[in-house]
Amino acid sequence: MKKIILAFDSFKGSANSLDIAKHAERAILNEYPRCEVMRFPIADGGEGTTEALCAGLDTTKVYCRVHDPLMNPIEVSYGISRDGTTAILEMASASGLPLVPVSLRNPMNTTTFGSGEVILDALNRGCRKFIMGIGGSATNDAGIGMLSALGVRFLDSDKQELKPKGGNLINIEYIDDSAMHPALKESSFTIACDVNNPLFGSEGAAYIFAPQKGATADEVEALDNGLRHYAKLIKAYKGVDIASIAGAGAAGGMGGGLLAFLNANLKSGIDTILEILNFKESIHNADLIFTGEGKLDVQTGMGKALGGILKIANQQNVPVIALGGCIEDAEKLNEMGFTAVLSIQPAPVSLEQAMQRQFTLKNIETTITQLLRVIKRFGK
């Protein structure tokens, strides 16, 4: 083995992609001390996107005080390129579901205001290019919270300003963007998104994602009606039909909401990240790619992080071995192009033990060691 690529997503709730890659690299170098090992932390637009991109780019981490989905003050971080022009952020840092206690989760009440505050901070630092992941949200406000932080006002029938939360989408009758931050006119946004759902309807933001965020059946219907109403307003005010855009339903409708007000492009999260990190060029002449995530199933190869890796690897005939804590439909994953899919669990264990960080990292290192010993035995 002369060159091995490590491109792990996080094992969510257990171990992050950077730590996984470190342990995988140690296993490789123990067996192949002269092997070139290239590490690519991977994410698909959700939690970990900033970390993945900043690990592969020349950036500086900065901090700012913003508000979480329930408008409580928090501190978040994001990356700025060394030349000061580009901000790399993820909306989950300020508007993500883990920020809201389970008992308080309800997308009728949550807002993306804090994500707008992060953008505002970057604008005031001089950034004019933005790369933003929008997965993992606690919200269903179609981005009105974020836009409010940037100066847009959403008014009811009495022209009173509304709180920018999901439950108020249905109450918006007027939109005033005259005070929107002037620097936005000269700014561009690449939006990394891992879903293609429409804004509303049976496959839209509310029906598919709002129940995971705490909405009841009645609230899902109310949120969907709010998104429909908002889409009509956007078409009337901005001349943009966000209802017809694939991915508009991402992050509780933020995908569509951004496109109407900002110079934004909605792109596949994993494709965006792999392009920025020059993954396609880097795997040239590689002998093997190790990848993985917490659960491997048929969704793994369909538009998610590992699917993007597999697509590029197959184009260059580089074998891909995927490791996971749990495996479903191994045969179908093989049919998609994975050379092998393997569980890292050494024996039946409890979920609690399987999720322990050190247990996961040790098992990844052990599994890769055993695989490479087999490969060495047969002369590769």
N, C-alpha and C positions, 0 to 999 in steps of 0.2 A: 504494500500500500504506500503510494507516494503522496496522495492528496485526498483528504476527506473533508467534506463540508458538514458543518453542524448548523441546523436551521430549526431549532425547537421553538414552538409556542410555549407559553406558560402552562403548567399543570395547575389550573385555576384552583385557588384555595389551598394549594400545597407548596409549589416551588415555582419561582420565576424563571424566565428563559435564560437569563444570564448565568444564574447558579447552575442550571441544568447543563448548559454548555461547558462550564468550567469542569464539572465532574466527568462529563463525556470526554472532554479533551484529555483529562488525566488518564482515563482508561486507555485511550488510543495511544498516547505516548509511552505508556508502560509496555505496550505490545509492539509498537512501531515507533521507536525513538526518533527516527529521521523523517517521519511523515509530516507533511505540511497540513496543518489543521486550520481551517478558516471558520470563524464563528459568526453567525448571523442571527441575532435575537429577532424573533418574528412576532408580529401581531397583525390583526386584520382591520384595524380602525377603532377597536374598543380599548379597554384597559390595557396598558402596556405599550401603546403605539408610540408615545413620546419617548419612552425608554428605549424601544427598539431602534427608532430613527436616530436618536442622539448618540447611541452606542456606535453607530456606523458612520457618523458625520462629525465634522469639526464644529462643535457647538459649546455654548456656555449655558449652564443652568441658572435660571433666575427665579425669584420668588415674588409673590404678590398676595395681598389680602383681598379676598372676594367673599361671595356668599354661596352657601350650599343650596340644594333644591328647596329647602324650607326657609331660606333667607337667614340662616345662622352664619356668623362670620367664621371663615376658615382661611388657612394659608395653603396655597397650591404652588407648584413649580411648573415651568415649561422651558423649552430650549430656544436659544437665539443663535443663529449662525455667527461665526467669528466676524464676518463683515457687517453684522448688525442689521441686515436687510430682511431676514427670513425668520419667522416664528414657527416653532413646531410644538403643537399642543394637542391635547385630547379633551373633548368636552366632558368625559367621565371624571376628570380630576375635580371639577367643580359641580357637575350635575349628574354624577353617577349614582346608580342604585345603592351601592354599599354605603353611601353617605347618609342614607335615611334609615332610621331604626325600623325594624319590621312592622312594629305596631303603628307606625305613622306613614307607611307607604300608601300613597294614593295619588295617581297622576292628575286627578282633578285639582290638587292643591300644590303640586310642585312646579318649579320654574327653572328655565335655563339662564336666568339673569346672571348668575356667576360666571357662566361661560362667556357671556358678553363682556363682563368685567376683565377677564383674562385678555381678550382681544383688545379691549381699550388700553390696558396696561402696555401691551406690545406696540400698539399704534403710537402711544406717547413716548415710547423708547425709540421710535424711528422705523419700526418694521413696516414693510409694505407688501410683503409676500407671506402667505400663511399656508401651512400644511396642517390640517386638523382632522383627527379621527373623531367620528361621532357615534361610536358604538357604546353600549353599556349604560344608557341613560335611565334616569328615574322619572322621566318627564313625558308629557304628551301635549306640549304647548305650541307645537309647530314653530318653535324658535322665537316666539314673540317676547319671551323673557330676555334672550340674548340681544334681540334688536332693541328692546327698551333700554338696556344698558348702553347701547350705542346711539341713543338719542331719538329713536322712533317712539311715537305716542299712539296708543290704541284706545279709542274712545267709544263710549256707549251712545245710545240714542239721544241722551241729554248732553252729549259732548263732554262727559266727565271721564277722566282718565281711569282706566281699569288696571287692576293688578294683573301682571302678565303671567297667568297660570292657565293650565289646561281647561279648567272649568269655565273660564271666561271667554274662550274662543267664540262661543255661540252668541255672546253679548256684544261683540265688536261691530260697530256700524260705521266708524270713521277711522281713517289711518292718516297720521300726520308725520311725514318723514322730513320735514323742512329743517329740523335741528339735528339730523343725523351727522355723525362725526365727519367733517369734511375730508379727512385723509382716506376715507373709504372709497372715494371716487378714484383714487390712484392706487388702490390696493387690489390684489388678486388672491383668491382662495382656492386651494386644492383640497377638496373634501373627501377624505378616505372613509368609505362606507362599505359594510360587509353584507348588506341586504339589498334586494331589488323590489321591495314591497311598494305598492302605490300608496298614496296619501290616505285614502279612505276606502271603505267597502269591506267585504268579507276577508280580504287578504291585506287590508290596510293597517296603519299604525295602531289604531285602537283595538281592533278585534284580535290581531295577532299578538301584540306585545303588551297592551295595557293590563291584562290580567296578571302578568308576571310582576307588574309594578304596583299591584295592590288594588286594582279597580274591580268593582262588582259588575255583574252582568248589566245592570241598569246604567252604571257609570260608563261602561264601555260603549253602550248605545249613545249616551249623551256626548261622550268625547268624539265619537264618529260623526255625529251631527254637527258638532263644533268644527271639525276639520272640513266637512263639506261646505259649511257656511263660510269659513275663512277662505277656502279656495275660490269661491265665487267673488268675494271681496278683492282678493289679490288679482283676479282676472280683470275686474272692473277698474281697480286703482293702478295696477302696474302693467296690464296687458299681457300677463304671463299665465299660461294655463298649467299650474303645477299639478293638477289632477292627473294629467296624462304622462307624467315623468316617472320612469322606473327609478326606485330608490327614494322617491319623495317622502315615503313613510318612514324612512330611517330616523332613529332617535326621536320617536314620537312626533314625526312630521317636520323635524328640523331640516332634514334634507331638502324638502320642498321650500320651506320658509326662507332658507338662505339664498336659493337661486333667484328669488324675486327681487331681492334688495341689494345683493352683493355681486361683484364680478367673480362668480364661483363656478367651479367645475366639479361635478359629482363623479367620483371614480371608485373603482373597486379598491377596497382597503389594502388587500394583500398585493395586488398588482402595483399599486402606488408605492408601497414600501419596498418591494423587490426591485422596482425600477430605480428608485432613489439610491438604494444600496448597491446598484450594479450587480445584482445577483446573477443575471444571465451570463455576463462576461466572466464573473468570478468562478463559476463552476466548470469552465472549459478545462478539459483534461482531468477532471476529478474522477477518482476511482469509485467513490461511494458518497451518498448523502444520508446522514442520520437526521430524522425529524421526529416529531411526536407532540402529543398533547394529552390531557387527562383522560379523555374518552375517544376511542377510535370507532367510528361507525360509518354508515353510508353518506352521512352529511360531511364527513371529513374531506372527501374528494370533490365536493361540489361547491366551489366558490369561496370556501373558507381558506384559512391560512395554508393548511397543508395541501389543499387542492391547487393553489397557485404555485407552490413549490414543485409539486408533481408534474404540472403542465410543462414548466420550463425544463425540468430534468428529463422528461420523456422526449422532448425535442432534441436533446443532446445525447440521448441514450445513456444517461447516468443512472445507475440503479439507486433506488430509494428504499430505505428500511425505516419503518415508522414504529415508534415505541409508545405505549400507552398504559395507563393504569387499568383500563377496562377495554376489552375488545368485543365488538359486535360485527357480524357479517364479514368475517375475514376473507371469505371467498370473493365477495363482491369488491372488497378493497383491492384484492389481487387483480381482479378483472379490470379495475380502473387504472392499474399500472404500478402499484406498489410491489416491489420485489418481495417484501415480507412485512407482516404486521405482527408485532410481538408484545405480549403483556410483560410488564416489569415485575409483577408480583411473584414472589418465590413460592407462595403457598396460599391457601385460603386465609384471608385476614379480615378483620372488621373494617368498616368504612373509616372509622376514627383512626385506626392505625395506618390504613392505606393513605390517608390525607396528611400524615405527619411529614413535615418537610425533610428532615434528615433521613427518614425511612425511604422516601421517594428518591432522594439524591443517591443514597447508597445503592438502591436497586437499579437505578439507571446505570451507574458505574459498573455494577456487577454484570448486568445484562450485556452491555457493550463489550466488556472484557471477554465474556464467554463466547460471544459471536465472533470476535476477532481471533480468538484461539482456534475456532473451527476453520476460519478462513486461512489462517497461517498454516494449519495442518495440511491444507490442500494446495499450498504453494502460491497464494496470491501475494 
